[in-house]
Amino acid sequence: MKIKKKYTFRSKRQIWRIIPTETNKLVIEEREPEKKQAYFICLQTESGKRIFKDFQHEEKFWVGIEAVYNDLIFFHSYLKPDMPGHKGILAFDIAEQEIKWENKDLTFLFQLNNLIYTYVQRFDSRNYYALKYETGEIEEDLGADSNKINKLRYEAVKNESSKDYLFPSIFFDDSSSSEQLISFFEKLKTEELISGRIEFILIDPLLLFCYHSSNSKNSMDIFLKAVDLNSGNYILEEKLVEETKLFLSDSFFVKSNLLFVLFGKSKLNVYELRN
């Protein structure tokens, strides 16, 4: 297997979240915590060509993304600043680069079969609604039927898990790991001053792995490497962070044949995996 870098995305802000869509788009959330500003950028996933940049919600900071579906980004606000509860839905059209609809009273739950499921909080219960995703119109009032909502949510989770994402696992030297992995990582630990855990994705025979290595400056460097387990040849070696005292995780993932790698907080590389 070969790995080829397709492009690099750099930002002066912190890259907060990376969302590849099913329509070859890459939505990136950036933040400036000290200025309390959040920005949203969209690229073509394969090429890195910019579709739009620096979109901001009316609420400049206390805002986030619930989901991206069929080129609509569903944003949420918060019940109160510094509190985790979500409220409100704003649907932003990637192609038209405009707000399609907004509902400030409902809260997003999940998306399933061209509908988005939402609720409004009553005094002692929730009232659930299914909305048409394109317009926000109410398709069905489900009342307080939480049993039906839970069944639909389970189906939505199954659909989401069937998408071709691969996220890192943590290596454990026990029966949950194959002898091949145990042997490889035990050898690595004799060659490197590894601190903390090792994260990996196995696309047999390709092994992608990330680890923290102690350095001579009383700090750590973070590396991502890729090795062909059949040949033992390394086909990618990247230093993601230099001289940190923090243990950082979730710096890489795979979707379809693309590898997404975050370098620190402000650089993203996208690679193509080829057989």
C-alpha positions in Angstrom: 0.0 0.0 0.0 1.1 3.6 -0.8 0.4 6.8 0.9 0.4 10.1 -1.1 -0.2 13.5 0.4 -3.0 15.3 -1.5 -2.9 18.7 0.2 -2.3 20.8 3.4 -4.7 23.1 5.1 -3.2 25.7 7.5 -5.0 28.1 9.8 -4.0 31.0 12.1 -6.8 29.8 14.4 -7.3 26.5 16.3 -8.7 23.7 14.2 -11.5 22.5 16.5 -13.3 19.9 14.4 -13.0 18.2 11.0 -16.1 16.7 9.3 -15.9 14.9 6.0 -19.3 14.7 4.3 -20.9 12.1 2.1 -20.8 14.6 -0.8 -17.1 15.2 -1.0 -17.0 18.2 1.2 -14.8 18.8 4.3 -16.3 21.1 6.9 -13.7 22.6 9.3 -14.6 24.4 12.6 -12.0 26.9 13.8 -12.0 28.8 17.1 -10.3 31.7 18.8 -11.1 31.1 22.4 -9.5 34.2 23.7 -11.6 36.4 21.3 -14.7 34.1 21.7 -15.0 33.7 17.9 -16.0 30.6 15.9 -15.5 30.3 12.2 -16.6 27.6 9.7 -14.8 26.7 6.5 -15.6 24.2 3.7 -13.3 22.6 1.3 -13.6 20.0 -1.5 -12.4 16.8 0.3 -10.4 15.4 -2.6 -8.7 18.6 -3.8 -8.7 21.0 -0.8 -10.2 23.7 -3.0 -12.0 26.2 -0.9 -15.8 26.4 -1.2 -16.3 29.0 1.5 -14.5 30.4 4.4 -15.1 32.3 7.7 -18.8 31.7 7.9 -20.1 32.9 11.3 -23.3 32.3 13.1 -25.2 35.2 14.5 -24.0 33.9 17.9 -20.2 34.3 17.3 -18.9 31.7 19.8 -21.5 29.7 21.6 -22.4 27.7 18.6 -21.5 24.3 17.2 -22.4 21.7 14.5 -24.9 19.0 15.1 -24.6 17.2 11.7 -23.9 17.7 8.0 -26.4 16.0 5.7 -26.9 16.4 1.9 -24.9 19.6 1.8 -26.8 21.2 4.7 -24.9 22.1 7.9 -27.1 21.9 11.0 -25.8 24.3 13.7 -26.9 24.6 17.3 -26.7 27.3 19.9 -26.6 26.7 23.7 -29.2 27.2 26.4 -26.7 29.3 28.2 -23.1 30.2 27.8 -20.7 27.8 29.5 -23.5 25.2 29.8 -23.6 22.0 27.6 -27.3 22.0 26.7 -28.1 22.6 23.1 -31.0 24.7 21.7 -32.0 25.9 18.3 -31.3 24.7 14.8 -29.9 26.7 11.9 -29.6 25.0 8.5 -26.9 26.4 6.3 -26.7 25.4 2.6 -23.1 24.7 1.5 -23.8 25.1 -2.3 -25.8 28.3 -2.0 -23.8 29.6 1.0 -27.0 30.8 2.7 -29.2 30.0 5.6 -32.1 27.9 4.4 -34.1 27.8 7.6 -33.9 28.3 11.3 -35.9 27.2 14.4 -34.9 28.7 17.7 -37.3 26.6 19.8 -36.4 23.1 18.9 -33.3 21.0 19.7 -31.7 18.6 17.3 -31.5 14.9 18.2 -30.5 12.9 15.1 -31.0 12.6 11.3 -32.7 9.6 9.6 -34.2 8.9 6.2 -34.4 12.6 5.0 -35.9 13.7 8.3 -34.3 15.3 11.3 -35.7 14.4 14.7 -36.0 17.2 17.3 -37.7 18.0 20.6 -38.9 20.9 22.6 -38.5 20.7 26.4 -41.7 21.0 28.4 -41.8 21.3 32.2 -41.6 17.6 32.9 -41.3 16.0 29.5 -40.2 16.4 25.9 -42.4 16.7 22.8 -40.7 15.2 19.8 -41.0 16.3 16.1 -39.8 15.0 12.8 -38.9 17.8 10.4 -38.2 17.9 6.7 -34.5 18.5 6.5 -34.7 20.8 3.5 -37.3 23.2 4.9 -37.6 22.6 8.6 -41.3 22.0 8.2 -42.9 19.6 10.7 -43.5 16.2 9.0 -44.8 14.5 12.2 -45.6 15.4 15.7 -44.5 12.3 17.8 -45.8 13.8 21.1 -43.9 12.4 24.1 -43.3 9.0 22.6 -39.8 8.4 23.8 -40.0 4.6 23.0 -40.4 5.3 19.3 -37.7 8.0 19.4 -35.3 5.5 21.0 -35.9 2.9 18.3 -35.4 5.5 15.6 -32.3 6.8 17.3 -30.9 3.2 17.4 -31.5 2.9 13.6 -29.8 6.2 13.1 -26.7 5.1 15.1 -26.5 1.9 13.1 -26.6 3.9 9.8 -23.9 6.2 11.1 -21.6 3.3 12.2 -22.0 1.7 8.7 -20.2 4.7 7.1 -16.6 4.1 6.1 -14.9 5.8 9.0 -12.0 4.3 10.9 -11.0 5.9 14.2 -7.9 5.0 16.3 -8.0 2.3 18.9 -5.8 2.2 22.0 -3.2 -0.6 22.0 -3.4 -3.0 25.0 -0.9 -5.7 25.6 -3.5 -8.4 26.3 -5.8 -10.9 24.6 -7.6 -8.0 22.8 -4.6 -7.6 20.5 -3.1 -9.9 18.0 0.3 -11.5 18.5 1.5 -9.6 15.4 0.5 -6.2 17.0 1.9 -7.1 20.4 5.2 -8.2 18.8 5.5 -5.0 16.7 4.7 -2.6 19.5 6.9 -4.4 22.1 9.8 -4.0 19.6 8.9 -0.3 19.1 9.0 0.3 22.9 12.6 -1.0 22.9 13.6 1.5 20.2 11.7 4.6 21.4 11.1 6.3 24.8 7.4 6.0 24.5 5.2 7.9 27.1 1.6 7.1 27.5 -0.6 5.1 25.2 -0.2 4.1 21.5 -3.2 4.8 19.2 -3.5 2.8 16.0 -5.6 1.9 13.0 -5.0 -1.4 11.3 -6.0 -1.7 7.6 -4.2 -5.0 7.1 -1.3 -5.1 6.2 -1.1 -1.3 6.8 -0.6 -0.2 10.4 -1.1 3.5 11.2 0.0 4.4 14.7 0.6 7.5 16.8 2.6 7.8 20.0 4.4 10.3 22.3 8.2 10.0 22.6 10.2 11.6 25.5 13.0 13.9 24.3 16.1 15.4 25.8 14.3 18.6 26.6 12.2 17.1 29.3 9.1 17.2 27.1 7.6 15.0 24.4 7.3 14.8 20.6 4.3 13.3 18.9 4.8 11.0 15.9 2.5 9.4 13.4 3.9 6.5 11.4 2.6 4.0 8.9 4.2 0.6 8.3 3.6 -2.3 6.0 3.4 -5.2 8.4 4.2 -7.8 5.7 7.5 -6.1 4.6 8.3 -4.1 7.7 8.8 -1.0 5.6 7.8 2.4 6.9 5.8 4.3 4.3 5.0 7.4 6.3 6.7 9.1 9.2 5.5 12.5 10.5 6.2 14.6 13.6 2.8 16.0 14.5 3.9 18.1 17.6 7.3 19.1 18.9 8.2 19.7 22.5 4.9 19.4 24.3 4.2 18.4 27.9 0.6 17.5 27.0 -0.8 14.1 26.1 -2.8 14.7 22.9 -5.1 12.2 21.3 -7.4 11.8 18.2 -4.9 13.3 15.8 -5.8 11.1 12.9 -8.6 9.1 11.3 -9.5 7.5 8.0 -12.6 7.9 5.8 -12.9 5.8 2.6 -9.4 6.0 1.1 -8.3 9.2 2.7 -6.2 9.7 5.9 -6.8 13.0 7.8 -3.9 14.0 10.1 -3.9 17.0 12.5 -0.5 18.6 13.2 -0.9 20.4 16.5 -3.9 22.8 16.5 -3.5 24.7 13.2 -2.4 22.3 10.3 -4.2 19.5 8.6 -2.8 17.1 6.0 -4.9 14.9 3.8 -3.4 11.8 2.3 -4.6 9.2 -0.2 -4.2 5.5 0.7 -3.5 3.5 -2.5 -3.2 -0.3 -2.9 
